Amino acid sequence: HTSTMDAFSAGCPVVTLPTDFLSGRCTQGFLREMGLGELVATDLDDYIEKALWVGMDLAYRAKIVAIIQAKTPGLAKDTRSVEAWGGMLSDIVRGLPPPP
């Protein structure tokens, strides 16, 4: 997710294809939080289609860049995920089961 935040900080659009691992889902969360869920692909063909769309449609790309530039600073300041992880780890230490 560090690479994604670097790209966002530079105003670069990112298309993602989430995996089953946390590291493969961070970009999905960032995009959805910014209202850019349309850049989250469902499979490899969808990923290619979205990447071409962002790369070739200059008006759409400009719109996406403006959104990324406006919303990236808020992502870096959002502590909700850190607080949720802290709560979950505290529950584990206390022997409580993780949430479903």
BELCOR-V597992 format. One record per residue. N is the residue number from 1. RES is the residue in three letters. SS is DSSP state (H for helix, E for strand, L for the rest). PHI is phi in whole degrees, -180 to 180 (999 if undefined). Layout:
# BELCOR-V597992
n: (N/N)
res: (RES/RES)
ss: (SS/SS)
phi: (PHI/PHI)
This chain:
# BELCOR-V597992
n: (1/2/3/4/5/6/7/8/9/10/11/12/13/14/15/16/17/18/19/20/21/22/23/24/25/26/27/28/29/30/31/32/33/34/35/36/37/38/39/40/41/42/43/44/45/46/47/48/49/50/51/52/53/54/55/56/57/58/59/60/61/62/63/64/65/66/67/68/69/70/71/72/73/74/75/76/77/78/79/80/81/82/83/84/85/86/87/88/89/90/91/92/93/94/95/96/97/98/99/100)
res: (HIS/THR/SER/THR/MET/ASP/ALA/PHE/SER/ALA/GLY/CYS/PRO/VAL/VAL/THR/LEU/PRO/THR/ASP/PHE/LEU/SER/GLY/ARG/CYS/THR/GLN/GLY/PHE/LEU/ARG/GLU/MET/GLY/LEU/GLY/GLU/LEU/VAL/ALA/THR/ASP/LEU/ASP/ASP/TYR/ILE/GLU/LYS/ALA/LEU/TRP/VAL/GLY/MET/ASP/LEU/ALA/TYR/ARG/ALA/LYS/ILE/VAL/ALA/ILE/ILE/GLN/ALA/LYS/THR/PRO/GLY/LEU/ALA/LYS/ASP/THR/ARG/SER/VAL/GLU/ALA/TRP/GLY/GLY/MET/LEU/SER/ASP/ILE/VAL/ARG/GLY/LEU/PRO/PRO/PRO/PRO)
ss: (L/H/H/H/H/H/H/H/H/L/L/L/L/L/L/E/E/L/L/L/L/H/H/H/L/H/H/H/H/H/H/H/H/L/L/L/H/H/H/E/E/L/L/H/H/H/H/H/H/H/H/H/H/H/H/H/L/H/H/H/H/H/H/H/H/H/H/H/H/H/H/H/H/H/H/H/H/L/L/H/H/H/H/H/H/H/H/H/H/H/H/H/H/L/L/L/L/L/L/L)
phi: (999/-64/-62/-64/-65/-62/-63/-62/-62/-89/78/-94/-67/-133/-109/-131/-123/-61/-112/-79/-97/-54/-61/-89/-119/-61/-61/-57/-63/-60/-63/-64/-63/-86/81/-115/-59/-69/-94/-97/-82/-100/-161/-62/-63/-65/-59/-62/-60/-67/-63/-65/-60/-65/-75/-106/-92/-63/-67/-64/-60/-62/-63/-63/-60/-62/-65/-61/-63/-75/-103/-61/-58/-68/-63/-68/-96/-76/-102/-59/-68/-65/-65/-66/-62/-61/-64/-64/-65/-62/-63/-63/-61/-81/85/-84/-71/-67/-64/-66)
